[in-house]
Amino acid sequence: MQQLNNILINVTPVQTRGDMTTQVSGVCIDSRKVVAGSAFVAVRGTLSDGHAFIEKSIAQGAAVIVCERMPEIYKDGVAYVQVKDTAETAGLMADAFYDFPSQKIKVVGITGTNGKTTTATLLYKLFEGLGYKCGLLSTVQNHIHNKIVEATHTTPDSVSVHSLLRDMVNAGCTHAFMEVSSHAVHQRRIAGIRFAGGVFTNITHDHLDYHKTFDEYIRVKKAFFDELPAGAFALTNADDKRGMVMLQNTRADKHTYSLRMPASVKGKVLENNLSGLFMNIDGQDVHFRLIGTFNAYNLLAVYGAAKFLGEDKMEVLAVLSGLQGAAGRFETYLSPNDKILGIVDYAHSPDALINVLATINQLRTDGQQLITVAGCGGDRDKTKRPVMAQVVCEHSDKAILTSDNPRSEDPEQILNDMEAGLTGPQKRKSLRITDRKEAIKVACSLAQAGDIILVAGKGHENYQEVKGVKHHFDDREVLTEAFETLNK
């Protein structure tokens, strides 16, 4: 229990009503989680407004209501706090309620369109390998040292973030590495977190269904760096044309990484093949198990973050050289007899697909056919659908367009949108198979010995969402089963 006054220490109310010494049992932004003594913060979301659930929360035992507009009727025994921004306030209150955990652990945020999960996961694995107890907040999984907590969002809601950080502190963790999505920045899900550093990977057209314009998407990403405190580090990709924009107004120490130009962390790819990367980083030659130029950037970002956290260069490179990336990120499988290489990757934007396909095309040998299975998610940016289809057809020998997570949309209409972007020759090298499992099976049946199959879009996900219902579906399982069938 915490006294209300104490958890409002960093909040400036517009007005208050009731007893500010009320004892609070927890901070909630979801009325369904309210219990006796809760402080319910009425946050206006994209789908619903928390103010509509104030009465319900009080009925469930809420002792405190935090809102942007006061209700017309007050309930005796309930304390009311009016603020300008409840989303921001929720994070500040949760931070205080959990005794300011981010001040007791070094939190590093990774933002960008692609590479967040791999970079955060590698940092977690690296620092665990260096002997630290660490936390991870990622799209795939959350970790509290060696305990796994399933992830539901790239960045959890603000209350959950501070609760997880408190659990990490209690478990003895010294570092936490977290993906910071543009949605999380815009919705103030990171409010109250004191970051020790921030890393920018890259930025491409994505999430425009939410941010509406690319300029707004960039502005939101930049806002994360604008708010980093003095004494933190800000590390950006100097080879991305918007990379330096991220550093313009930050108070943090500014650093860069690059494969092409002078930078705080300089790298060079010496060899790049399907067995891994051989690179020179800061003058040291190292072999890594990860594949592709995009992973060369991820490795530079990880090395740079470790360097600016004060770690020894040679120890970092020694541990980093033995690490594998995140689940569903360029994850490879080999069919036993025909030696067909299967690759499962989360790429679900045009640029991410181009990166993965370009990597495969750079590394494959003459005579190796590339077959790509890909789709587009429902209830998301429709403008990228025809572009995705074009990318798949342009960079593959054969393309199979299929369902991804159609969500509430008709998968056939999504495929129509994709095919609308194809030319005659592109249509002739593509197949349309709505059933994703069947599409993967057909790709395997079309492949010859030595060919490469890319299954793109879902990566680590173990479900397919159809009409709002999640059904078990794992590209990795389906691909493995299809390979086993080939060998019977």
C-alpha positions in Angstrom: 0.0 0.0 0.0 1.2 3.5 -0.8 -0.3 6.9 0.3 -1.8 8.8 -2.6 0.2 11.9 -1.9 3.4 9.9 -2.2 2.6 8.4 -5.6 1.6 11.9 -6.9 5.0 13.3 -6.1 5.9 14.0 -9.7 2.4 14.9 -10.8 1.0 18.4 -11.0 -2.8 18.1 -10.6 -5.2 20.6 -12.1 -7.5 20.1 -9.0 -8.2 17.5 -6.4 -11.2 16.5 -4.3 -11.2 14.2 -1.3 -8.5 12.7 1.0 -5.0 12.9 -0.5 -3.7 10.6 2.2 -5.9 7.7 1.0 -4.0 4.4 0.9 -3.6 3.0 -2.6 -3.3 -0.8 -3.3 -2.3 -0.4 -6.9 -2.4 1.7 -10.1 -4.8 0.6 -12.9 -5.6 1.8 -16.4 -7.7 -1.2 -17.1 -11.0 -1.1 -15.2 -11.2 -4.9 -15.4 -8.2 -5.1 -13.1 -9.5 -2.7 -10.5 -9.8 -4.1 -6.9 -10.4 -2.6 -3.5 -8.1 0.3 -2.9 -7.0 0.8 -6.6 -6.2 4.1 -8.2 -8.0 4.0 -11.5 -6.4 6.3 -14.1 -8.9 7.1 -16.9 -6.7 7.0 -20.0 -8.2 7.9 -23.4 -7.2 5.1 -25.8 -7.5 4.6 -29.5 -10.6 2.3 -29.1 -12.1 3.4 -25.8 -12.0 6.2 -23.3 -11.3 5.2 -19.7 -13.6 8.0 -18.5 -16.5 5.8 -19.5 -15.4 3.2 -16.9 -15.1 5.5 -13.8 -18.4 4.4 -12.3 -17.6 0.7 -12.9 -14.2 1.2 -11.3 -15.7 2.8 -8.2 -18.2 -0.1 -8.0 -15.3 -2.5 -8.0 -13.6 -0.7 -5.1 -11.5 2.0 -6.6 -10.4 4.4 -3.9 -8.9 7.0 -6.2 -10.0 8.3 -9.7 -7.5 10.1 -11.8 -9.1 11.8 -14.8 -8.8 14.7 -17.3 -12.4 15.8 -16.7 -14.1 15.6 -13.4 -17.3 13.5 -13.2 -20.6 15.3 -12.6 -21.3 13.2 -9.5 -18.8 12.5 -6.8 -18.8 9.4 -4.6 -18.2 9.8 -0.9 -14.9 8.2 0.3 -13.3 8.4 -3.2 -10.4 10.7 -3.9 -10.5 12.5 -7.3 -7.4 13.9 -9.1 -7.8 15.9 -12.3 -4.7 16.2 -14.5 -4.0 17.5 -18.0 -2.7 14.1 -19.4 -3.8 10.8 -17.8 -1.5 8.7 -20.1 1.5 10.6 -18.8 0.2 10.6 -15.2 -0.3 6.8 -15.2 3.4 6.2 -15.9 4.5 8.8 -13.3 2.2 7.3 -10.7 3.3 3.7 -11.4 6.9 4.8 -11.3 6.4 6.2 -7.7 4.1 3.3 -6.6 6.8 0.8 -7.5 9.5 2.9 -5.8 11.2 4.3 -8.9 12.7 1.1 -10.3 14.3 2.6 -13.4 16.6 4.7 -11.1 17.9 1.4 -9.6 18.6 -0.4 -12.9 20.2 0.7 -16.2 17.4 0.7 -18.7 18.3 0.9 -22.4 15.6 1.6 -25.0 15.9 0.5 -28.6 13.7 2.1 -31.2 13.4 2.1 -35.0 11.4 0.3 -37.7 13.4 -2.9 -38.0 16.0 -4.6 -35.8 14.5 -3.6 -32.4 13.8 -7.2 -31.3 17.2 -8.6 -32.5 19.1 -5.7 -30.9 17.3 -5.9 -27.6 17.6 -9.7 -27.4 21.3 -9.6 -28.3 21.9 -7.0 -25.6 20.1 -9.1 -23.1 22.1 -12.3 -24.1 25.3 -10.4 -24.2 25.1 -8.9 -20.7 23.9 -12.2 -19.3 26.9 -13.7 -20.9 29.1 -11.1 -19.3 27.9 -12.2 -15.9 25.1 -9.7 -15.2 21.5 -10.5 -14.3 19.3 -8.7 -16.8 15.8 -8.0 -17.9 14.3 -8.0 -21.4 11.1 -6.3 -22.7 10.6 -7.4 -26.3 8.0 -8.4 -28.9 8.9 -12.0 -28.5 9.3 -12.5 -24.8 9.9 -10.6 -21.6 12.7 -11.9 -19.3 13.4 -11.3 -15.7 16.9 -12.8 -15.6 16.1 -16.4 -16.4 12.4 -16.3 -15.9 10.2 -15.8 -19.0 7.1 -13.7 -18.9 5.0 -13.8 -22.1 4.8 -10.6 -24.1 1.6 -9.2 -25.5 2.9 -5.9 -27.0 6.2 -4.6 -28.3 6.2 -2.2 -25.3 3.7 -3.0 -22.5 1.4 -0.4 -21.0 3.0 2.1 -18.6 1.9 0.4 -15.4 3.0 -3.1 -16.5 6.4 -1.6 -17.6 7.1 -0.2 -14.1 5.8 -3.4 -12.5 8.2 -5.5 -14.6 11.1 -3.2 -13.9 10.3 -3.5 -10.1 10.3 -7.3 -10.5 13.7 -7.1 -12.3 15.2 -4.9 -9.5 13.8 -7.4 -6.9 15.4 -10.3 -8.8 18.8 -8.5 -8.7 18.9 -7.4 -12.3 21.4 -4.6 -13.0 20.4 -3.9 -16.6 17.1 -4.0 -18.6 16.9 -3.8 -22.4 13.6 -2.9 -24.0 12.0 -2.3 -27.4 10.4 1.1 -27.6 7.8 1.2 -30.3 6.5 4.4 -31.8 3.0 3.6 -30.4 4.6 3.4 -26.9 6.2 6.8 -27.3 3.1 8.4 -28.6 0.8 6.8 -26.0 3.2 7.7 -23.2 3.7 4.1 -22.2 7.3 4.9 -21.3 6.4 7.9 -19.1 8.4 7.9 -15.8 11.2 5.6 -17.0 14.7 7.0 -16.6 16.7 5.6 -19.4 20.5 5.1 -19.2 20.6 5.0 -23.0 18.8 4.9 -26.3 19.6 3.2 -29.6 18.1 4.0 -33.0 18.2 1.3 -35.6 16.6 2.7 -38.8 13.3 4.1 -40.0 11.2 3.1 -43.0 7.5 3.5 -43.9 5.5 1.5 -41.4 2.6 2.0 -39.0 1.1 4.8 -41.2 -2.3 3.4 -40.4 -1.6 4.8 -36.9 0.7 7.8 -37.4 -1.0 8.9 -40.7 2.2 10.6 -42.1 5.8 9.6 -42.4 6.9 12.9 -40.9 4.7 12.3 -37.8 6.2 8.8 -37.5 9.8 10.3 -37.5 8.8 13.0 -35.0 7.5 10.4 -32.6 10.7 8.3 -32.8 12.7 11.4 -32.3 10.7 12.3 -29.2 12.2 9.3 -27.4 15.7 10.8 -27.9 14.5 14.3 -27.1 13.5 13.1 -23.6 16.6 11.2 -22.7 18.3 12.7 -19.6 21.7 14.3 -19.5 24.3 11.6 -18.7 22.5 8.9 -20.8 23.9 7.9 -24.2 22.1 8.3 -27.5 23.4 5.9 -30.2 22.2 6.3 -33.8 22.7 4.7 -37.1 24.7 7.2 -39.1 24.0 5.3 -42.4 20.3 5.8 -42.1 19.4 9.1 -43.8 17.2 10.1 -40.7 19.7 8.8 -38.2 21.3 12.1 -37.3 17.8 13.7 -36.9 17.4 11.6 -33.8 20.3 13.4 -32.1 19.3 17.0 -32.9 17.7 17.9 -29.6 18.8 15.3 -27.2 20.6 16.1 -23.9 22.2 12.7 -23.9 25.8 12.0 -25.0 25.7 11.6 -28.8 27.2 8.6 -30.5 27.0 7.0 -34.0 27.6 3.7 -35.6 28.3 3.0 -39.3 29.5 0.6 -42.0 30.0 3.4 -44.5 31.3 6.6 -42.9 33.3 7.8 -39.9 31.5 7.1 -36.6 31.9 6.5 -32.9 31.6 2.8 -33.6 33.0 1.8 -37.0 32.4 -1.5 -38.7 33.3 -3.2 -41.9 31.9 -6.4 -43.4 34.8 -8.6 -44.5 32.8 -11.7 -45.4 29.1 -12.3 -45.6 27.7 -15.8 -46.3 25.2 -18.3 -45.0 27.6 -19.5 -42.3 27.7 -16.0 -40.8 29.4 -12.6 -40.8 33.1 -11.9 -40.6 33.5 -8.2 -39.6 36.0 -5.7 -38.4 34.6 -3.7 -35.5 36.7 -0.9 -34.0 39.9 -2.4 -35.5 39.2 -6.0 -34.3 38.3 -8.9 -36.7 35.5 -11.1 -35.4 33.3 -13.9 -36.8 29.6 -13.8 -35.9 26.9 -16.4 -36.2 24.4 -14.0 -37.5 23.8 -13.6 -41.3 23.4 -10.5 -43.5 24.2 -6.8 -43.7 21.1 -5.9 -41.6 22.5 -8.0 -38.8 25.9 -6.3 -39.2 24.1 -3.1 -38.2 22.4 -4.8 -35.3 25.7 -6.1 -34.1 27.3 -2.6 -34.3 24.4 -1.2 -32.3 24.8 -3.9 -29.6 28.5 -3.5 -29.4 28.2 0.3 -29.3 25.6 0.2 -26.5 27.8 -2.1 -24.5 30.8 0.1 -25.1 28.9 3.2 -23.8 27.7 1.3 -20.8 31.3 0.9 -19.9 32.0 -2.7 -20.9 35.4 -4.0 -22.0 35.7 -4.2 -25.8 37.4 -7.6 -26.1 35.0 -9.3 -23.6 32.0 -7.9 -25.4 33.2 -9.1 -28.8 34.2 -12.5 -27.4 30.6 -13.1 -26.0 28.9 -11.5 -29.0 30.6 -13.7 -31.5 28.9 -16.8 -30.1 25.3 -15.4 -29.9 22.3 -16.2 -32.1 19.5 -13.7 -32.7 15.9 -13.6 -31.7 13.4 -16.3 -32.5 11.7 -15.8 -35.9 14.4 -13.4 -37.1 16.2 -14.9 -40.1 15.8 -18.3 -38.3 17.1 -21.1 -40.6 16.0 -24.7 -41.0 17.4 -27.4 -43.3 15.5 -30.3 -44.8 17.4 -33.5 -44.0 17.7 -35.1 -47.5 17.3 -32.4 -50.2 19.2 -29.8 -48.2 16.5 -27.2 -48.9 17.2 -24.1 -46.7 14.1 -22.7 -45.0 14.2 -19.2 -43.5 11.5 -17.9 -41.2 11.5 -14.1 -40.7 9.2 -11.5 -39.1 9.6 -9.1 -42.1 6.2 -7.5 -42.5 7.0 -4.2 -44.1 8.3 -3.5 -47.7 11.7 -2.4 -46.4 12.1 -5.3 -44.0 11.3 -7.7 -46.8 13.7 -6.0 -49.2 16.4 -6.3 -46.6 15.8 -10.0 -46.0 15.4 -10.8 -49.7 18.5 -8.7 -50.7 20.5 -10.6 -48.0 19.4 -14.0 -49.4 20.1 -12.9 -53.0 23.6 -11.7 -52.1 24.4 -15.0 -50.4 22.8 -17.6 -52.7 24.8 -19.3 -55.4 24.0 -19.8 -59.1 21.3 -22.4 -59.6 19.7 -21.8 -56.2 16.0 -21.0 -56.6 14.4 -18.6 -54.1 10.7 -19.2 -53.3 9.0 -16.7 -51.0 5.8 -17.1 -49.0 4.3 -13.8 -47.8 1.1 -12.0 -46.9 -0.2 -8.8 -45.3 -1.9 -8.3 -42.0 -5.5 -7.2 -41.8 -6.6 -3.9 -40.1 -3.2 -2.4 -40.9 -1.8 0.0 -43.5 -3.4 -1.0 -46.8 -1.0 1.2 -48.9 1.8 -1.3 -48.4 0.0 -4.3 -49.7 0.6 -3.8 -53.4 4.2 -2.8 -52.6 4.8 -5.9 -50.6 3.6 -8.1 -53.4 5.8 -6.2 -55.9 8.8 -6.7 -53.6 8.3 -10.4 -53.2 7.8 -11.0 -56.9 10.7 -8.7 -57.9 13.3 -10.3 -55.6 12.2 -14.0 -55.8 12.1 -16.7 -58.5 8.7 -17.8 -57.3 6.2 -16.0 -55.0 3.3 -17.4 -53.1 0.9 -14.8 -51.8 -1.1 -16.0 -48.8 -2.9 -15.0 -45.7 -1.0 -13.5 -42.7 -3.2 -12.3 -39.7 -6.3 -11.2 -41.5 -7.8 -10.1 -38.2 -11.3 -8.7 -38.9 -10.8 -8.4 -42.7 -11.6 -10.8 -45.5 -8.3 -12.5 -46.4 -9.4 -12.7 -50.1 -9.7 -8.9 -50.2 -6.3 -8.5 -48.7 -4.9 -10.7 -51.4 -6.8 -8.7 -54.0 -5.1 -5.5 -52.7 -1.7 -7.2 -52.9 -2.2 -8.5 -56.5 -3.4 -5.0 -57.6 0.3 -4.0 -57.6 1.6 -6.7 -59.9 2.5 -6.4 -63.5 1.7 -9.2 -66.0 5.1 -10.9 -65.7 5.0 -10.6 -61.9 1.6 -12.3 -61.8 3.0 -15.2 -63.9 5.7 -15.9 -61.4 3.3 -15.8 -58.4 0.7 -18.2 -56.9 -2.2 -17.2 -54.7 -2.9 -19.7 -52.0 -5.1 -18.2 -49.2 -4.5 -21.1 -46.7 -1.1 -20.3 -45.2 -0.3 -23.9 -44.2 -1.1 -25.0 -47.7 1.0 -22.2 -49.1 4.1 -23.3 -47.1 3.5 -26.9 -48.1 3.3 -26.0 -51.8 6.5 -23.9 -51.5 8.3 -27.0 -50.2 6.9 -29.2 -52.9 8.1 -26.7 -55.6 11.7 -26.5 -54.1 14.5 -28.6 -55.6 17.6 -29.8 -53.8 19.6 -26.8 -52.6 16.8 -24.2 -53.1 15.9 -21.6 -50.5 12.4 -21.0 -49.1 11.6 -17.7 -47.2 8.5 -17.7 -45.1 8.0 -14.1 -44.2 5.6 -12.0 -42.0 4.9 -13.9 -38.8 8.3 -14.9 -37.5 8.1 -15.9 -33.8 4.2 -15.7 -33.7 2.5 -18.9 -32.8 -1.0 -17.9 -33.8 -3.0 -16.7 -36.7 -5.8 -14.2 -35.9 -8.9 -14.7 -38.0 -12.2 -12.8 -37.3 -10.8 -11.7 -33.9 -10.0 -15.2 -32.8 -6.4 -16.4 -32.4 -5.8 -20.0 -33.6 -2.5 -21.8 -33.0 -0.3 -21.4 -36.0 3.5 -21.4 -36.2 5.4 -21.0 -39.4 8.4 -22.8 -38.0 6.3 -25.8 -37.0 4.5 -25.9 -40.4 7.8 -25.6 -42.3 9.5 -28.3 -40.3 6.5 -30.7 -40.8 6.5 -30.0 -44.5 10.3 -30.8 -44.7 9.6 -34.1 -42.8 6.8 -35.0 -45.3 9.2 -34.4 -48.2 11.6 -37.0 -46.8 9.0 -39.8 -46.4 
